Amino acid sequence: NVLIYLGPHLQKKLIPLFHQALRPGGYLFLGPAENLTAHRELFQLVSPKHRISRSKSTALNPAEQPVELRPARAHLPPAKSATPDDDDLRQLSQRIVVDEFAPKYAVINDEQHILYVSEGTAKYLELGEGMFSNNIVRLARSGLRVGLRAALNEARSERRKALRDNLSVSTEAGLQPLRLIVQPMPQLGEDSGLFMVVFQDAGPALSPDQAKRQETPDRNDSLADSLIEQLEKELATTRNDLEKTVQA
């Protein structure tokens, strides 16, 4: 009984659609309150009691043709250019530089406790045996501890960037020469008490033979002088801290 809820205008369009959908001689079943009186040229009544009609082989007039139903053609947006825009290119290039070329680093507080480390710092820091420690000096691999401690004390006492060159650490690839940088991290113009420790490789790792060939007397003297200077600075910083503690 759907047709009785439709107006004559819609019925006039819907009945020809039924006729077109049926094969010639096909049967159409209607509800008890529905009839095809206005479309006898399209259907022949077979059973008035059961409201069964049969489709006639009648060609429709152009005006009676039902509305053609076809899927709407999708309107796709134009394809984006393969060339990335400026923002995408900048983010992509920065990510490559950070992942592939940027030195590894750690962020520590004023007590030298590690708050954050970048990926790949295992070459410079390691967990030793015994109780766990979060102190960066204790976690530093052999060859870095003296220079790291001196740089930390200098950056902490003078509140400026401290550099240490001619350092090296043993790795699976060989002896890795590196430069150590300790940089205070000011926050909103005030001292935040945070420091960034940067491990900057100074060239490729050296094999044992290469490292031995570079151990010339002049180089050894230079390394010894650098170590003495670092120890003297560390001793002076420790003495100043001790005096401040006694005065307090």
C-alpha positions in Angstrom: 0.0 0.0 0.0 2.8 2.4 -0.7 1.2 4.1 -3.7 -1.8 5.4 -1.7 0.6 7.6 0.2 2.0 9.1 -2.9 0.4 11.9 -4.9 -0.8 11.5 -8.4 2.2 13.2 -9.8 4.6 10.7 -8.2 2.4 7.8 -9.1 2.4 8.9 -12.8 6.2 8.6 -12.7 6.5 5.5 -10.6 4.1 3.2 -12.5 6.0 3.5 -15.8 9.2 2.7 -13.8 7.5 -0.5 -12.7 6.6 -1.3 -16.3 10.2 -0.7 -17.4 11.6 -2.9 -14.7 9.4 -5.9 -15.5 10.0 -8.2 -18.4 7.2 -8.3 -21.1 4.4 -10.4 -19.5 5.8 -9.9 -16.0 3.4 -9.6 -13.1 2.9 -6.7 -10.8 1.3 -7.2 -7.3 -0.4 -4.2 -5.7 -2.0 -3.6 -2.3 -5.8 -3.9 -1.7 -6.2 -0.1 -1.8 -4.1 0.4 -5.0 -5.0 0.2 -8.7 -3.6 0.9 -12.1 -6.7 2.5 -13.6 -4.8 5.4 -15.0 -2.2 3.1 -16.7 -4.2 0.5 -18.5 -2.1 1.0 -21.6 0.9 -0.4 -19.6 -0.7 -3.2 -17.6 -3.5 -5.7 -18.1 -5.6 -6.6 -15.0 -5.4 -10.4 -14.4 -7.0 -10.8 -11.0 -9.0 -7.9 -9.6 -9.5 -9.7 -6.3 -5.8 -10.1 -5.7 -4.7 -6.9 -7.5 -2.5 -8.7 -10.0 -1.6 -7.1 -13.3 0.5 -8.2 -16.2 2.9 -6.0 -18.1 2.1 -5.2 -21.7 4.6 -4.9 -24.5 3.9 -1.2 -24.9 6.6 1.3 -25.8 6.6 4.3 -23.5 6.2 7.8 -24.9 9.2 10.0 -24.3 7.2 12.1 -21.8 6.4 8.9 -19.9 9.9 7.7 -19.7 10.9 7.4 -16.0 13.8 9.4 -14.7 17.0 7.7 -15.5 18.8 6.6 -12.4 22.6 6.4 -12.6 25.3 6.7 -10.0 26.6 10.1 -9.6 30.0 10.7 -11.0 32.4 11.2 -8.2 34.0 14.6 -8.2 37.5 14.0 -6.9 39.8 16.8 -5.9 42.7 17.3 -8.2 45.7 15.2 -7.3 48.3 16.9 -5.2 51.6 17.6 -6.8 54.3 15.2 -6.0 56.5 18.2 -5.0 56.1 18.8 -1.2 55.2 22.3 -0.1 57.7 24.5 1.9 56.5 23.3 5.4 56.6 19.6 4.5 60.0 20.0 2.9 61.3 21.9 6.0 60.0 19.3 8.4 61.3 16.4 6.4 64.8 17.9 6.0 64.9 18.7 9.7 63.9 15.1 10.6 66.6 13.7 8.4 69.2 16.0 9.9 68.2 15.1 13.5 68.0 11.4 12.8 71.1 10.9 10.6 73.5 13.8 11.3 72.8 15.5 14.6 75.0 14.5 17.6 73.6 12.5 20.5 72.8 14.3 23.7 71.5 14.1 27.2 69.6 16.6 29.4 70.6 16.7 33.1 69.7 18.8 36.1 72.0 20.6 38.5 72.7 17.4 40.4 73.9 15.8 37.2 70.9 13.4 37.1 69.8 12.4 33.7 66.3 13.7 32.7 66.3 12.8 29.0 68.6 11.1 26.5 68.4 11.0 22.8 68.5 7.8 20.8 72.0 6.4 20.3 73.7 7.5 23.5 74.7 3.9 24.5 78.0 4.5 22.8 78.9 7.1 25.4 76.9 6.0 28.5 76.5 2.5 30.0 74.9 0.8 32.9 77.5 -0.7 35.1 77.3 -3.5 37.7 75.9 -2.8 41.1 73.2 -0.5 42.2 71.5 1.6 39.6 72.7 5.2 39.3 71.2 8.0 37.2 74.3 10.2 37.6 75.7 11.0 34.1 79.3 10.9 35.3 79.0 7.5 36.8 77.3 6.2 33.6 79.9 7.7 31.3 82.2 5.2 29.6 85.9 5.0 30.4 87.7 7.9 28.7 84.9 10.4 29.2 84.5 10.7 32.9 87.4 13.0 33.7 86.6 15.4 30.8 82.8 15.2 31.5 83.2 16.0 35.2 85.5 19.0 34.4 83.1 20.3 31.7 80.1 19.9 34.0 81.8 21.8 36.9 82.9 24.6 34.6 79.5 25.0 33.0 77.8 24.8 36.4 80.1 27.3 38.1 80.4 29.8 35.3 77.0 29.3 33.8 78.3 29.2 30.2 79.1 26.6 27.6 82.0 24.4 28.3 84.0 22.4 25.7 86.3 19.5 25.9 88.3 18.3 22.9 90.7 15.4 22.4 88.5 12.9 24.2 87.9 9.3 23.1 85.8 6.3 24.0 86.2 2.7 23.1 83.4 1.3 20.9 82.8 -1.9 18.9 84.1 0.0 15.8 87.3 1.1 17.5 88.5 4.1 19.4 86.0 7.0 18.8 87.5 10.5 19.1 84.9 13.0 20.2 84.3 16.5 21.4 82.2 17.1 24.5 79.9 20.1 25.0 78.0 21.1 28.1 75.5 23.8 27.4 73.3 25.5 30.1 69.6 25.6 29.1 68.1 28.9 30.2 64.3 29.0 30.5 62.4 32.2 29.9 65.5 34.2 30.5 66.1 32.7 34.0 68.4 30.0 35.1 66.5 26.7 34.9 69.2 24.5 36.4 69.2 22.3 33.3 72.2 21.4 31.1 72.5 19.7 27.7 75.5 17.4 27.3 76.4 16.9 23.7 78.6 14.0 22.4 80.0 15.1 19.1 82.1 12.6 17.2 85.3 14.0 15.8 85.8 11.8 12.8 85.5 8.1 12.2 86.4 5.5 14.8 90.1 4.4 14.8 91.3 0.8 14.7 93.9 -0.2 17.3 96.7 0.2 14.8 95.5 3.6 13.7 95.1 4.8 17.2 98.7 3.6 18.0 100.1 5.4 15.0 98.5 8.6 16.2 100.1 8.3 19.6 103.0 10.6 18.8 105.1 12.2 21.7 103.6 15.6 20.8 100.1 14.3 20.9 100.7 12.5 24.2 102.1 15.7 25.7 99.1 17.6 24.4 96.7 15.1 25.9 98.6 15.1 29.2 98.5 18.9 29.3 94.7 18.9 28.6 94.1 16.3 31.3 96.1 18.3 33.8 94.2 21.5 32.9 90.9 19.7 33.4 91.9 18.3 36.7 93.1 21.7 37.9 89.8 23.3 36.9 87.9 20.5 38.6 90.0 20.9 41.8 89.4 24.7 41.8 85.6 24.2 41.4 85.5 21.6 44.2 87.5 24.0 46.4 85.0 26.8 45.7 82.0 24.6 46.4 83.6 23.5 49.7 84.2 27.1 50.8 80.6 28.1 50.0 79.4 25.1 52.0 81.5 26.0 55.0 80.5 29.7 54.9 76.8 28.7 54.7 
